[in-house]
Amino acid sequence: MRGLQLPLSQTQRIRLQRAFEKLQSLSSKVNSDASVTVADTIPVNYEDAFLKGHGTTDLNGELVATVCGVVERINKLVYVRGLRARYKPEVGDIIVGRVVEVAQKRWRLEINFTQDAILMLSSMNMPDGIQRRRTALDELNMRGIFEENDVVCAEVRNFQHDGSLQLQARSQKYGKLEKGQLLIIDPYLVKKSKLHFHHLEQFGIDLILGRNGFIWVGEHVETRDRMVVDQANSSQQSMVLEEKDQTHTPLEMRQNICRIANAVHVLSTLGFSIDADLIMETVELSSSLKIDIHDMLGSEFHVLVAEREAERRSLMGKRRR
């Protein structure tokens, strides 16, 4: 409630506060030490050895938090993952970034990290789809692949000794993203999962949840092997080229993109964790109530989403019992 900047009426403020209080009581029942503020005591078993991590310190024989965040435990390590902080990459993370520079045999991408990430020319698929050594001609044609301000999806490959981050895009599912919206939210709202690429078939839209807080909502693109296209006859090739030249996106598709993007905005404003199921529930709620796309960003819909989420979690808690 304190961080929300919405023009709420008195009734809406009371409804939203009740929804948040209900959500807080439900979360405290599930895990009492999940979130902490500064100077909160973190419960640990002092008989077993443990390691103090980031955001913790000893105070009068107790382990207390020095930052606001979520308590994480990895084997014996106990640390606090701060909220609203910059993205902290891990190897294997799916990220979405924006190209800021085309350099020698590499692109530099802004990914909401302390420094730009590097995508090497040798770490991505070539347009012809053939695995081969990169030549001087490939280096000259780098702007034909990615140029400044292009939105790119890639995977975290490794860290260099100087702390820089290297990416790779050797799969067909990675690469340039077009005909959509790039949304930027707090990275802690995107949880790591097995699936970060989602195809919303009923809307014909691709949803990519980047671990760095960059979310892509765009028109669906079929992932296909380009070598198969090379083996097709000339008439089929010409049809493919004509389709690529068409940059027009239908009005209904643009409306679907905006509706899903507004659902992400609402969920991030309320501080809810972002996943495909919750996004679709929010979109379906707006459609069932016949709420206009622009009105989704209004105060009333934020209150409705918070109440719906509190009701959903309450039902889930009852089923577990």
N, C-alpha and C positions, 0 to 999 in steps of 0.2 A: 504493500500500500504506500509506503513511504517514498519509494522510488518512482511510482507511477505518475506520469504527467498527463492526466486526462481531465477534460472539463466535465467532472461528474456532478450530478445533482445530489441533493441530500439523500434521496431515496436510493439512487444508484450507489452512492458511497456506502450506505449501510448494507445493501445487498452484497456488494463486493467484499466488504470487510467480513461479513458472515461466511462467505464462501472461502476466503483465505483462512479464517479461523478453523473452519471444518477441515480444510486441507492440511493445516498444520497439526491438528489433533490426530488425523489419520496417519501422517508421516511419523509423528512422535511415537505412535503405538508400534509401527513397523520397526523403526530403528531410532532409539533414543539419542544416540551419539552420532547420527549421520551428519548433522551440520552444527557448526560451532561459531561463536563470535570471539572477539578478543577477550582473553582472560578466562574463558570457559575451561573447566577441567575436562580432560580427555580420559575416560576410564580405561585403564590397562591393568594387566595382571603383573604385579611387581615381583611375584615369585619366579616368573619366567623372564628370561633376558629379552630385552627389546631395544631397538635402535631409534633414537630421536631423529626425525627427519625435518624437512622444511616446514616452517610455521609452528614449531613446538619449542618449548623450553621448560626447564625445571623451576618451580616456584614453591618454596616451603614443602619440599618433598613430593609435590604433585606435578604431573605433566599437564601443562596448560597450553592453550592456543595463543599464538601471537598475531594471527591474521584471521579474517572471516573466511570461511569456506567449508569444505566437506572433508571429513576424516577418511583417509585412505589407509589400508593396511596391506602390505606386501610381505608375506612371511613375518619376519621380526621387525620390519621397518614400519614405523607409524609416522605419518606426515599429514599436513593439511593442504588440500588442493584449493588454492585461492580462487574466488569467483571474480568475474569481470577482469581477468588478466589476459595477457597476450597468449597466443597459441603456443603450446609446447609440443613440438612434433615428436612422433615415434616412428620407427622404421615400419613400413607397411601401411601407414595411414593414407587414406584416399583424400586428396585435397583438390580444391579448385582455386586457381590463381589468375592474376592478370599480368600479361607481359608488359614490362616497363622498359626493357632494353634488349636490342639484338646485338650481341657481341661476337667475338671470334669463336666459332664452333659451339656457341651456347646462347641460350636465352636466359634473361633474368626475370623472375616472377615475383610479384608482391603477393604474399600468402598470409599476411597478418602475423608474421614472425618478427623477431628483433632485427633480422637482416633478410635480404632478398634470397630466394631459393634459385638454384641453378639447374637448368635442364640442358644437358649436353646433346649435341647433334647426334652423337653415337648412341644415345640412350632412348631413341624413339624410332618408331616405324617410319620408313620413307614412303612417299606417296605412291610409288610403284609397287609397294608391298613385298619387294624382294630383299632377302637378307644378304647384304654385301657391305664391303668397306666403303666408308664415306670418302668422296672425292672432292677436289677443289671446286668442281661444278656444283656439287651439293651445297657447299659452303656459300657460294655466290647466290644460290637460289633459296637461302634460308628465309627471306622475307616472303617468299611464295608459300611457305608453310605457316609460320607465325610472324606477325608483326606487332608493333606497339599497340597496346590497349586490347589485344585479342584475349578472350577468356579461354583458359586451357584447364583440362582435367588431367591429373597425373597422380603418381604414387611416390611416397617418400622412399628413397633408395638407401641412403646412408648419410653419415655426417663426416665432414672432412676434419683434419687436425686443427684448422683455424676456426672451427665452429660453424662453418657454412654448411648449407643443406643441399644435397643433390637429389634430383627427382629422376624418375624414369617413366616413359610412356610407350612401352613396347607392345602393349595389347591393343586390339581394335577398339576396346571400350574407352580408351583414353584418347586425348587429342583436343582439337579445337571445338568449342561450343558456340553454336549460332542459333538465332531465332528464339530468343528467350530473355529472361531477366536474371540478373545476378543480385542476390540478397546477401547482406552482411549482418550477422548477428553475433552475440557473444559465444566464443568457442565452447564454453562449458555446457551450453545447452544441447550440443550435438554429442551424443554418447557413441563410443566405439561399438560397432556391431559387425556381424558377418556380411551384412548387405547394406551398401551405401548407394547403390544404383537401383532406382525404382522406376518401372514403366507403368504409369497409370493408364491402363488400357481404355477405360471408359471415357477418358479425356484425350487420349492420344498424346500424352505428355511424358517427358523424361524428367525425373526428379533426382538430383544428385546432392546428397548431404555431405558436404566437405567437413572433415574433422577440424579444419581451421576456422570454421564459422562462416565460410562462403558457401552459399546454397544456390544451386542452379535450377531454374524452372524453365523448361524450353520444349519446343516441338520435338516429337519423337523422331529419332534417326535410327534406321535399321543398321545394325552392325553386320557388315558383310566383308568377305575376302575380296580385295581388289584384283587379285589374280584371276578370279572367276570372271570379273568384268572384262579383263584383257582378253580372255579366250572367247568372249561372245562375238557375234557377227557385227558388222558395221552398223546395221540398222538399230540394233539394240544399244550400241555405244552412243549413237546420236541421240536416242531417246533419253539415255542417262544424262548426257551433257545438257540437253534441253531442260531436264528437271532440275539440274544443279543451277542453271542460270535463272530459274524462277526464284525471286527473292520475296515474292508476295506471300504473306501469311494470312489465312482467312480470318475474318472478324470473329467467328465463334472460337477459333483457336486462341486468338489474342485475349478474348474474354476469359477463357478457361485458365490461361496463364496468369492473368491478373487476379482471378479469384483465389487460386492456389497460393500466389505470392502474398496476397492480403491475409490469408489464413496463417501463413508463416509469420508475418508481421505481428498479428494479434497474439499468437502463442509466445513469441519472443518478448513482446512487451509485458505479458503477464508472468514471464519467467518460467514457463513450462518447458520441459525437455522436448526437443523436436524429434519426432519420428514419423514415418509415412502413415501409420494407422491414425495417429492423433490429427495429423494434417487433413486426412480424408474425412474424419469425423467432423472436423470444423467446417470443411467445405460442404458436407452434406447438411449440417445444421443451418448454414446460411441459405442453402438451396431450399430446404424444407420450409423455412420461415419466409421464403421469397424476399430475402434481404438483398438489396442492390449491391453491386461490387464496391461502389464508393462508400456506401453506408457501413461496410464491414469494418472500416477503420474508426467508426464512431464509438462513443462511450457505451451505448446500450449493448452492442454486440460483444464488447469486451466483458461486460458483466454476465451476459448469457453464456459465454464460453467458460468463464470461471465457475459458474453455477453448474454447468453441465459436467465439467471435469470433477468437481467435488462430488456430484451424484454418482458418476461412473466409478470413482475410487472407493466410494462408500459401498457400492454394490459388489465390487471386487473383494473388499474386505469381508463382507458377509458370506460370500461364496467360499472363501478360504476356511471360514469357521465351520 
